[in-house]
């Protein structure tokens, strides 16, 4: 898994793998980056739930894998 410069500079408090998809790495106020290394044609930036405000869902993506930590967050919160 490789990270780009924006992810590295943002710092721990501004980044997290806290998206519905296990591969989505959020950088606050910037983007969600896709880290599905097995998906050779996968996008660098995710254009799903976070980007569209829920109009296009992560679950509709061919590279989607459910994030168990996200499910636990939504149950707690």
N, CA, C and O atoms as CSV, one atom per row, in Angstrom:
chain,resi,resn,atom,element,x,y,z
A,1,UNK,N,N,0.848,-1.164,0.000
A,1,UNK,CA,C,0.000,0.000,0.000
A,1,UNK,C,C,0.897,1.231,0.000
A,1,UNK,O,O,1.780,1.375,0.846
A,2,UNK,N,N,0.660,2.102,-0.949
A,2,UNK,CA,C,1.436,3.330,-0.999
A,2,UNK,C,C,0.537,4.534,-0.696
A,2,UNK,O,O,-0.650,4.543,-1.025
A,3,UNK,N,N,1.118,5.523,-0.076
A,3,UNK,CA,C,0.407,6.745,0.263
A,3,UNK,C,C,0.973,7.879,-0.569
A,3,UNK,O,O,2.159,7.873,-0.899
A,4,UNK,N,N,0.148,8.846,-0.911
A,4,UNK,CA,C,0.655,9.993,-1.660
A,4,UNK,C,C,1.038,11.102,-0.685
A,4,UNK,O,O,0.796,10.997,0.518
A,5,UNK,N,N,1.626,12.145,-1.208
A,5,UNK,CA,C,2.164,13.222,-0.378
A,5,UNK,C,C,1.090,13.877,0.504
A,5,UNK,O,O,1.352,14.176,1.669
A,6,UNK,N,N,-0.103,14.099,-0.032
A,6,UNK,CA,C,-1.171,14.741,0.745
A,6,UNK,C,C,-1.492,13.913,1.983
A,6,UNK,O,O,-1.675,14.465,3.068
A,7,UNK,N,N,-1.560,12.604,1.831
A,7,UNK,CA,C,-1.850,11.728,2.970
A,7,UNK,C,C,-0.734,11.773,4.007
A,7,UNK,O,O,-1.001,11.744,5.208
A,8,UNK,N,N,0.490,11.842,3.557
A,8,UNK,CA,C,1.626,11.844,4.471
A,8,UNK,C,C,1.752,13.162,5.234
A,8,UNK,O,O,2.121,13.162,6.408
A,9,UNK,N,N,1.452,14.272,4.584
A,9,UNK,CA,C,1.595,15.587,5.190
A,9,UNK,C,C,0.428,15.925,6.122
A,9,UNK,O,O,0.595,16.697,7.066
A,10,UNK,N,N,-0.739,15.358,5.867
A,10,UNK,CA,C,-1.955,15.734,6.591
A,10,UNK,C,C,-1.886,15.458,8.093
A,10,UNK,O,O,-2.498,16.195,8.866
A,11,UNK,N,N,-1.190,14.461,8.519
A,11,UNK,CA,C,-1.107,14.157,9.944
A,11,UNK,C,C,-2.197,13.190,10.396
A,11,UNK,O,O,-3.231,13.059,9.741
A,12,UNK,N,N,-1.962,12.524,11.504
A,12,UNK,CA,C,-2.862,11.473,11.989
A,12,UNK,C,C,-4.267,11.965,12.323
A,12,UNK,O,O,-5.237,11.242,12.095
A,13,UNK,N,N,-4.396,13.168,12.854
A,13,UNK,CA,C,-5.708,13.677,13.245
A,13,UNK,C,C,-6.580,14.049,12.053
A,13,UNK,O,O,-7.800,14.144,12.185
A,14,UNK,N,N,-5.972,14.258,10.900
A,14,UNK,CA,C,-6.714,14.681,9.707
A,14,UNK,C,C,-6.967,13.531,8.733
A,14,UNK,O,O,-7.564,13.742,7.678
A,15,UNK,N,N,-6.525,12.329,9.067
A,15,UNK,CA,C,-6.649,11.173,8.168
A,15,UNK,C,C,-7.167,9.962,8.917
A,15,UNK,O,O,-6.913,9.795,10.110
A,16,UNK,N,N,-7.904,9.112,8.193
A,16,UNK,CA,C,-8.358,7.869,8.810
A,16,UNK,C,C,-8.939,6.924,7.760
A,16,UNK,O,O,-9.452,7.362,6.730
A,17,UNK,N,N,-8.851,5.637,8.031
A,17,UNK,CA,C,-9.552,4.617,7.254
A,17,UNK,C,C,-10.928,4.446,7.904
A,17,UNK,O,O,-11.209,3.400,8.489
A,18,UNK,N,N,-11.774,5.451,7.806
A,18,UNK,CA,C,-13.057,5.471,8.510
A,18,UNK,C,C,-14.244,5.596,7.552
A,18,UNK,O,O,-15.262,6.194,7.899
A,19,UNK,N,N,-14.118,5.048,6.383
A,19,UNK,CA,C,-15.156,5.114,5.359
A,19,UNK,C,C,-15.925,3.791,5.289
A,19,UNK,O,O,-15.464,2.787,5.833
A,20,UNK,N,N,-17.096,3.774,4.626
A,20,UNK,CA,C,-17.838,2.516,4.473
A,20,UNK,C,C,-17.006,1.424,3.795
A,20,UNK,O,O,-17.174,0.239,4.082
A,21,UNK,N,N,-16.104,1.834,2.890
A,21,UNK,CA,C,-15.226,0.872,2.209
A,21,UNK,C,C,-13.922,0.736,2.992
A,21,UNK,O,O,-13.352,1.735,3.432
A,22,UNK,N,N,-13.462,-0.468,3.162
A,22,UNK,CA,C,-12.240,-0.731,3.914
A,22,UNK,C,C,-11.012,-0.091,3.279
A,22,UNK,O,O,-10.014,0.130,3.965
A,23,UNK,N,N,-11.063,0.210,1.990
A,23,UNK,CA,C,-9.915,0.776,1.283
A,23,UNK,C,C,-9.910,2.298,1.236
A,23,UNK,O,O,-8.957,2.894,0.736
A,24,UNK,N,N,-10.946,2.930,1.742
A,24,UNK,CA,C,-11.059,4.382,1.680
A,24,UNK,C,C,-10.310,5.079,2.797
A,24,UNK,O,O,-10.639,4.908,3.971
A,25,UNK,N,N,-9.304,5.863,2.439
A,25,UNK,CA,C,-8.510,6.615,3.415
A,25,UNK,C,C,-8.832,8.098,3.265
A,25,UNK,O,O,-8.444,8.728,2.280
A,26,UNK,N,N,-9.547,8.656,4.251
A,26,UNK,CA,C,-10.003,10.039,4.211
A,26,UNK,C,C,-8.918,11.005,4.656
A,26,UNK,O,O,-8.221,10.776,5.644
A,27,UNK,N,N,-8.791,12.105,3.893
A,27,UNK,CA,C,-7.964,13.244,4.279
A,27,UNK,C,C,-8.940,14.411,4.423
A,27,UNK,O,O,-9.517,14.862,3.434
A,28,UNK,N,N,-9.126,14.899,5.650
A,28,UNK,CA,C,-10.122,15.942,5.934
A,28,UNK,C,C,-10.075,17.093,4.942
A,28,UNK,O,O,-9.008,17.633,4.647
A,29,UNK,N,N,-11.243,17.459,4.433
A,29,UNK,CA,C,-11.372,18.605,3.564
A,29,UNK,C,C,-10.708,18.470,2.216
A,29,UNK,O,O,-10.607,19.447,1.475
A,30,UNK,N,N,-10.252,17.275,1.883
A,30,UNK,CA,C,-9.521,17.111,0.622
A,30,UNK,C,C,-10.099,16.006,-0.249
A,30,UNK,O,O,-10.655,16.280,-1.312
A,31,UNK,N,N,-9.971,14.758,0.194
A,31,UNK,CA,C,-10.387,13.624,-0.629
A,31,UNK,C,C,-10.371,12.338,0.179
A,31,UNK,O,O,-9.874,12.294,1.304
A,32,UNK,N,N,-10.931,11.287,-0.424
A,32,UNK,CA,C,-10.784,9.929,0.078
A,32,UNK,C,C,-9.978,9.180,-0.974
A,32,UNK,O,O,-10.354,9.143,-2.146
A,33,UNK,N,N,-8.880,8.590,-0.556
A,33,UNK,CA,C,-8.007,7.872,-1.475
A,33,UNK,C,C,-8.286,6.378,-1.411
A,33,UNK,O,O,-8.496,5.820,-0.333
A,34,UNK,N,N,-8.286,5.739,-2.569
A,34,UNK,CA,C,-8.533,4.301,-2.668
A,34,UNK,C,C,-7.217,3.547,-2.505
A,34,UNK,O,O,-6.244,3.820,-3.209
A,35,UNK,N,N,-7.195,2.598,-1.571
A,35,UNK,CA,C,-5.998,1.797,-1.329
A,35,UNK,C,C,-6.253,0.311,-1.602
A,35,UNK,O,O,-5.698,-0.555,-0.925
A,36,UNK,N,N,-7.088,0.027,-2.590
A,36,UNK,CA,C,-7.336,-1.357,-2.999
A,36,UNK,C,C,-6.258,-1.747,-4.001
A,36,UNK,O,O,-6.432,-1.577,-5.208
A,37,UNK,N,N,-5.151,-2.268,-3.500
A,37,UNK,CA,C,-4.008,-2.618,-4.349
A,37,UNK,C,C,-4.295,-3.778,-5.290
A,37,UNK,O,O,-3.611,-3.936,-6.301
A,38,UNK,N,N,-5.288,-4.584,-4.974
A,38,UNK,CA,C,-5.636,-5.714,-5.839
A,38,UNK,C,C,-6.423,-5.265,-7.069
A,38,UNK,O,O,-6.526,-6.014,-8.041
A,39,UNK,N,N,-6.972,-4.068,-7.040
A,39,UNK,CA,C,-7.768,-3.533,-8.151
A,39,UNK,C,C,-6.844,-2.722,-9.048
A,39,UNK,O,O,-6.596,-1.542,-8.799
A,40,UNK,N,N,-6.340,-3.366,-10.090
A,40,UNK,CA,C,-5.326,-2.755,-10.951
A,40,UNK,C,C,-5.800,-1.482,-11.641
A,40,UNK,O,O,-5.004,-0.564,-11.843
A,41,UNK,N,N,-7.068,-1.407,-12.004
A,41,UNK,CA,C,-7.598,-0.219,-12.674
A,41,UNK,C,C,-8.345,0.701,-11.716
A,41,UNK,O,O,-9.104,1.569,-12.146
A,42,UNK,N,N,-8.132,0.510,-10.439
A,42,UNK,CA,C,-8.835,1.314,-9.442
A,42,UNK,C,C,-8.412,2.772,-9.488
A,42,UNK,O,O,-7.297,3.089,-9.902
A,43,UNK,N,N,-9.306,3.662,-9.061
A,43,UNK,CA,C,-8.991,5.093,-9.076
A,43,UNK,C,C,-8.040,5.466,-7.942
A,43,UNK,O,O,-7.943,4.753,-6.944
A,44,UNK,N,N,-7.353,6.566,-8.100
A,44,UNK,CA,C,-6.503,7.076,-7.023
A,44,UNK,C,C,-7.384,7.699,-5.944
A,44,UNK,O,O,-7.180,7.466,-4.752
A,45,UNK,N,N,-8.367,8.496,-6.375
A,45,UNK,CA,C,-9.313,9.109,-5.449
A,45,UNK,C,C,-10.686,8.472,-5.630
A,45,UNK,O,O,-11.132,8.220,-6.750
A,46,UNK,N,N,-11.341,8.219,-4.505
A,46,UNK,CA,C,-12.689,7.656,-4.523
A,46,UNK,C,C,-13.685,8.760,-4.859
A,46,UNK,O,O,-13.631,9.846,-4.282
A,47,UNK,N,N,-14.589,8.483,-5.790
A,47,UNK,CA,C,-15.614,9.455,-6.191
A,47,UNK,C,C,-16.996,8.951,-5.784
A,47,UNK,O,O,-17.961,9.088,-6.536
A,48,UNK,N,N,-17.084,8.379,-4.612
A,48,UNK,CA,C,-18.341,7.787,-4.146
A,48,UNK,C,C,-18.962,8.580,-3.004
A,48,UNK,O,O,-19.144,9.790,-3.132
A,49,UNK,N,N,-19.291,7.933,-1.898
A,49,UNK,CA,C,-20.092,8.517,-0.815
A,49,UNK,C,C,-19.565,9.866,-0.325
A,49,UNK,O,O,-20.304,10.851,-0.326
A,50,UNK,N,N,-18.318,9.923,0.088
A,50,UNK,CA,C,-17.766,11.158,0.656
A,50,UNK,C,C,-17.753,12.265,-0.390
A,50,UNK,O,O,-18.136,13.396,-0.093
A,51,UNK,N,N,-17.325,11.961,-1.591
A,51,UNK,CA,C,-17.186,12.948,-2.664
A,51,UNK,C,C,-18.532,13.487,-3.143
A,51,UNK,O,O,-18.662,14.679,-3.421
A,52,UNK,N,N,-19.530,12.611,-3.238
A,52,UNK,CA,C,-20.826,13.019,-3.787
A,52,UNK,C,C,-21.852,13.363,-2.708
A,52,UNK,O,O,-22.994,13.693,-3.027
A,53,UNK,N,N,-21.462,13.290,-1.446
A,53,UNK,CA,C,-22.402,13.568,-0.364
A,53,UNK,C,C,-23.463,12.486,-0.224
A,53,UNK,O,O,-24.545,12.746,0.302
A,54,UNK,N,N,-23.165,11.279,-0.686
A,54,UNK,CA,C,-24.082,10.150,-0.560
A,54,UNK,C,C,-24.906,9.877,-1.803
A,54,UNK,O,O,-25.645,8.894,-1.846
A,55,UNK,N,N,-24.797,10.724,-2.816
A,55,UNK,CA,C,-25.552,10.514,-4.056
A,55,UNK,C,C,-25.110,9.227,-4.766
A,55,UNK,O,O,-25.941,8.498,-5.310
A,56,UNK,N,N,-23.812,8.953,-4.760
A,56,UNK,CA,C,-23.261,7.703,-5.295
A,56,UNK,C,C,-22.625,6.987,-4.116
A,56,UNK,O,O,-21.763,7.551,-3.443
A,57,UNK,N,N,-23.033,5.771,-3.860
A,57,UNK,CA,C,-22.603,5.053,-2.655
A,57,UNK,C,C,-21.344,4.216,-2.883
A,57,UNK,O,O,-21.105,3.717,-3.982
A,58,UNK,N,N,-20.552,4.074,-1.832
A,58,UNK,CA,C,-19.357,3.228,-1.886
A,58,UNK,C,C,-19.717,1.802,-2.301
A,58,UNK,O,O,-18.981,1.155,-3.047
A,59,UNK,N,N,-20.857,1.326,-1.807
A,59,UNK,CA,C,-21.274,-0.055,-2.058
A,59,UNK,C,C,-21.506,-0.340,-3.537
A,59,UNK,O,O,-21.547,-1.506,-3.931
A,60,UNK,N,N,-21.658,0.683,-4.361
A,60,UNK,CA,C,-21.869,0.510,-5.797
A,60,UNK,C,C,-20.559,0.392,-6.574
A,60,UNK,O,O,-20.585,0.211,-7.791
A,61,UNK,N,N,-19.446,0.487,-5.914
A,61,UNK,CA,C,-18.124,0.432,-6.550
A,61,UNK,C,C,-17.677,-1.020,-6.719
A,61,UNK,O,O,-17.877,-1.843,-5.826
A,62,UNK,N,N,-17.078,-1.327,-7.856
A,62,UNK,CA,C,-16.624,-2.711,-8.100
A,62,UNK,C,C,-15.470,-3.121,-7.188
A,62,UNK,O,O,-15.242,-4.315,-6.996
A,63,UNK,N,N,-14.735,-2.157,-6.620
A,63,UNK,CA,C,-13.625,-2.472,-5.725
A,63,UNK,C,C,-13.996,-2.404,-4.254
A,63,UNK,O,O,-13.122,-2.472,-3.389
A,64,UNK,N,N,-15.281,-2.272,-3.964
A,64,UNK,CA,C,-15.765,-2.099,-2.593
A,64,UNK,C,C,-15.576,-3.347,-1.746
A,64,UNK,O,O,-15.806,-4.469,-2.197
A,65,UNK,N,N,-15.151,-3.124,-0.506
A,65,UNK,CA,C,-15.148,-4.172,0.522
A,65,UNK,C,C,-15.587,-3.500,1.818
A,65,UNK,O,O,-15.044,-2.465,2.204
A,66,UNK,N,N,-16.557,-4.083,2.475
A,66,UNK,CA,C,-17.116,-3.480,3.692
A,66,UNK,C,C,-16.036,-3.286,4.754
A,66,UNK,O,O,-15.182,-4.150,4.952
A,67,UNK,N,N,-16.085,-2.167,5.417
A,67,UNK,CA,C,-15.150,-1.835,6.481
A,67,UNK,C,C,-15.800,-2.190,7.822
A,67,UNK,O,O,-16.725,-1.499,8.250
A,68,UNK,N,N,-15.339,-3.248,8.491
A,68,UNK,CA,C,-15.953,-3.650,9.764
A,68,UNK,C,C,-15.813,-2.574,10.844
A,68,UNK,O,O,-16.668,-2.476,11.724
A,69,UNK,N,N,-14.757,-1.772,10.792
A,69,UNK,CA,C,-14.578,-0.697,11.763
A,69,UNK,C,C,-15.626,0.401,11.564
A,69,UNK,O,O,-16.073,1.013,12.534
A,70,UNK,N,N,-16.021,0.654,10.313
A,70,UNK,CA,C,-17.046,1.653,10.020
A,70,UNK,C,C,-18.383,1.196,10.576
A,70,UNK,O,O,-19.113,1.993,11.165
A,71,UNK,N,N,-18.713,-0.073,10.400
A,71,UNK,CA,C,-19.967,-0.613,10.921
A,71,UNK,C,C,-20.016,-0.474,12.441
A,71,UNK,O,O,-21.059,-0.134,13.001
A,72,UNK,N,N,-18.901,-0.733,13.106
A,72,UNK,CA,C,-18.838,-0.611,14.558
A,72,UNK,C,C,-18.996,0.850,14.992
A,72,UNK,O,O,-19.631,1.123,16.011
A,73,UNK,N,N,-18.427,1.792,14.231
A,73,UNK,CA,C,-18.558,3.215,14.547
A,73,UNK,C,C,-20.002,3.667,14.438
A,73,UNK,O,O,-20.479,4.420,15.287
A,74,UNK,N,N,-20.710,3.217,13.400
A,74,UNK,CA,C,-22.080,3.667,13.199
A,74,UNK,C,C,-23.022,3.058,14.247
A,74,UNK,O,O,-24.035,3.667,14.592
A,75,UNK,N,N,-22.698,1.870,14.752
A,75,UNK,CA,C,-23.505,1.251,15.794
A,75,UNK,C,C,-23.297,1.961,17.139
A,75,UNK,O,O,-24.232,2.097,17.929
A,76,UNK,N,N,-22.051,2.415,17.389
A,76,UNK,CA,C,-21.736,3.092,18.649
A,76,UNK,C,C,-22.249,4.517,18.674
A,76,UNK,O,O,-22.722,5.008,19.699
A,77,UNK,N,N,-22.143,5.200,17.481
A,77,UNK,CA,C,-22.409,6.621,17.427
A,77,UNK,C,C,-23.824,6.961,17.273
A,77,UNK,O,O,-24.172,8.140,17.215
